[in-house]
Amino acid sequence: MNENETNVVEQPASIPFYVHEGEINRLERINKRFFILLLIVFFALVGTNAYWIWYESQFEDVVVTQENADGYNNYIGNDGDIINGQTDNQNPPS
């Protein structure tokens, strides 16, 4: 170190109070916008979940149990479609 240099800890620059108030006001506005955005996203999530539950509750599962010794089952549904299937019987009678 030179003999002309001294160890001086510099203090941070002093800023005027009105600048500080302006910064605080700006941050408050940003926080308000983020809170409104959070509410919008939350209600959108609740709305989409409610819509999904409503959509899925429209459908019913129909289970038809048939026993056929030949090993083949045909079921004509309410809409007229024929659903072909096989029984669990792996050894049909000969």
N, C-alpha and C positions, 0 to 999 in steps of 0.2 A: 504494500500500500504506500502511496505517496504521502508525504507529510502534509500536503495540501488537502487531501481527501479526508473526510470525516464520516463516521458511521451515523447516518441520519435516517431515521425511519420516517418515511413520508406519510403524512396524514392524507386520507382520501379527500378529494375535492369537495368543498362545501357546495351544496345545491340549494337554490332558493326554495322556500316552502311552497310557493304556488306551482313550481314544477313537480314537486312531490305530490301535491294534491291532484294535479292533472294526471299523473301516472296512476294514482290510486283510483280515480274515477274511471280511467280507461280499463283497468283491471276489473273493476266492479261490473262494467258493461259487458266485458268478455265473459265473466262468470255467469251473468244473467243469461247471455246467449247460450252458453253451454248447458245451463239448467233447463232452458226451454227445449233445447235439442234432446236432452236426456228424457224429458217428459214425452216428446214426440216419439222417440224410439221405443220407450217403454209401452206406450199405448198402441203403437204399431205391432209390437210383439204380442201383446195381449189380444189384439184384434185378429192377427193371423192365426194364433193358437185356437181362438174360439171358432174361427171359420173352419179350420182343419177338423176340429172335433165335430162340428155340425156336418161337415161333408162326409166324414167317415161314419157317422151314425145313421146315414141314410140307407146303408146297405145291410142286409141281413145274410147271415150264413145259413144255408139250408143243407142239412145233413140227411141223406136218404140212405137207409140201411135196407138192403135187399139180400135175400138169400136165394140163390139159384144153384141147383145141383149141376147144371151144365157148365158153370164157370163164367158165364157171361151175363152181364146186367145191362139193360137199357132203361133209361129213365127219361121220360118226356116231361120237361119242366113246364112251368106256367107260361113261358113265352114260346113254347112249341119246339125248343131245341132238344135234340136227342143227345143225351150224354152217354157215351159208351164206356163201360168199365168192366173190370173183372172182379170176381170175388176173391177172398183170401184163400179159398180152397185150391190148393195146388194139385190135388189128386182128383180130377173129375171122374165120375163113375164111367166105366167102359161099357 
